[in-house]
Amino acid sequence: MIVVGAGSMGMSAGAHLTKRGVNTLLIDAFDPPHQEGSHHGDTRLIRHAYHGGPAYINMALRAHQLWNDLEEETGETLLVQSGVLNIASPAVYSYKTRLEHSRSLGLPVEYLDADEIRRRWTGIVVPEDYIGLYEPQAGYLLAERCISAYRKVAASAGAKLLTNTRVERLDASPGGVAVHTSKGVFHAGQVILSAGAWFKTLEPFLTLKVKPVRKVVGWFQPFNSGFDAGRFPGFTLGTPEGGFYGFPSLDGAGLKIGRHDGGVPWNPGEPVAPFGSYEEDEGDLRRALETYMPGASGVLHRGTVCKYELTPDEDFIIDRHPVYSNVWIAGGFSGHGFKFASVVGEILSDLATRGAASLDIGLFSMNRFN
Ligand SMILES: Cc1cc2nc3c(=O)[nH]c(=O)nc-3n(C[C@H](O)[C@H](O)[C@H](O)COP(=O)(O)OP(=O)(O)OC[C@H]3O[C@@H](n4cnc5c(N)ncnc54)[C@H](O)[C@@H]3O)c2cc1C
């Protein structure tokens, strides 16, 4: 088995496959974890009460379990159960179906009105009609550490990892796949493609409906300790001005905030404009903090640039190649895929070894765009 792209999904798939005894070669253009893909910037939210319905909720719960298993296996802390508070203007979300689905699956979710939000987290300022959905068992993942942990597990189970090796072309036939790289050609019976924001580099072998977008996040100094890890939850914030998400301040790093919607299209291979190249890089984030969390809108400590890979409906693509049945695809994680990397690795491993996944992945088929 060859895995092309050993980032969030690929490294996890490599670990799951190798532990099942599959001879696996992972190939990556960089040295994961790294800053050229979609997985850097310290933290990623893991929420369970998904708006996409029970298939997502079941995947999120299985993903959480697998992250806990990885922590046990490696002795590393990877997941911090800080709670996640979702806040929204009723003009943006109602949370009604999310609550129904979550409760029917036994998730402990709390529905909060604006008074209750302000009472529990005094740093939050929301208009009277805003609503909250609090997930006490949700939290955040330490992203680079997660990838390093899967890298360690894969290596100790016997996987080979080729770093700083670009895949330039693939040829497939029913008998096998040839993977042409900057360091030679490698052959395997099956291949997994998990190239994140860089899928375009694999065309014309595969053309995916995925749009890479430049995204920024910033770390801002709070004026008090109410935003520190241990006191403040992870959050999402749906407002008429945009959708935001963020994390408490870890070890004095500052409250981290990003904007989910918007962003500048990017083409693989082009330079990525550094943080601060556009007024809105800091401006959008600062304005959201000044409005909804003014106590966290101090100096900007740090900003970074990352990439989303957006599908038209922001659901993922996990499927077989449309022509070559021995090629599997995991892409289009649309700015919310990291939490699922553990379970996506397991799903890819199921698909490659048994031809089917034990979880429902019907939502993620490629032909929904036809
Ligand atoms: C700012 C930001 C915030 C986010 N917040 C969250 C969040 O809170 N919660 C959440 O769940 N998700 C979040 N996400 C989304 C999540 O991080 C991504 O969905 C996930 O990391 C995508 O994983 P991937 O494996 O597809 O891509 P990556 O992790 O980028 O891996 C792709 C790998 O493929 C390699 N590659 C590509 N092309 C080639 C080639 N031709 N040859 C060799 N190697 C190749 C790359 O080098 C890379 O290592 C966020 C993303 C960003 C950018």
The ligand as a Gaussian input file, in Angstrom:
#p B3LYP/6-31G(d) Opt

LIG

0 1
 C       -6.833000      27.553000      10.050000
 C       -7.485000      26.218000      10.102000
 C       -8.295000      25.897000      11.179000
 C       -8.925000      24.664000      11.247000
 N       -9.683000      24.358000      12.343000
 C      -10.214000      23.116000      12.459000
 C      -10.867000      22.736000      13.669000
 O      -10.973000      23.515000      14.631000
 N      -11.357000      21.471000      13.752000
 C      -11.245000      20.582000      12.731000
 O      -11.728000      19.451000      12.864000
 N      -10.617000      20.922000      11.570000
 C      -10.104000      22.143000      11.426000
 N       -9.417000      22.501000      10.287000
 C       -9.394000      21.574000       9.150000
 C       -8.357000      20.486000       9.262000
 O       -7.154000      20.945000       9.820000
 C       -8.156000      19.888000       7.871000
 O       -9.435000      19.481000       7.389000
 C       -7.232000      18.692000       7.883000
 O       -5.986000      19.024000       8.457000
 C       -7.034000      18.209000       6.441000
 O       -6.240000      17.056000       6.476000
 P       -5.585000      16.496000       5.137000
 O       -4.912000      15.235000       5.518000
 O       -6.594000      16.490000       4.061000
 O       -4.487000      17.619000       4.744000
 P       -3.017000      17.821000       5.334000
 O       -2.957000      17.553000       6.783000
 O       -2.539000      19.134000       4.841000
 O       -2.185000      16.665000       4.627000
 C       -1.980000      16.612000       3.228000
 C       -0.569000      16.135000       3.019000
 O       -0.366000      15.770000       1.667000
 C        0.935000      16.148000       1.298000
 N        0.954000      16.252000      -0.169000
 C        0.108000      16.967000      -0.927000
 N        0.396000      16.815000      -2.244000
 C        1.447000      15.968000      -2.301000
 C        2.194000      15.441000      -3.373000
 N        1.925000      15.730000      -4.654000
 N        3.235000      14.614000      -3.080000
 C        3.511000      14.281000      -1.787000
 N        2.818000      14.772000      -0.729000
 C        1.799000      15.591000      -0.985000
 C        1.140000      17.472000       2.014000
 O        2.498000      17.794000       2.140000
 C        0.459000      17.214000       3.337000
 O        1.367000      16.747000       4.320000
 C       -8.774000      23.726000      10.187000
 C       -7.946000      24.053000       9.102000
 C       -7.296000      25.276000       9.062000
 C       -6.417000      25.594000       7.893000

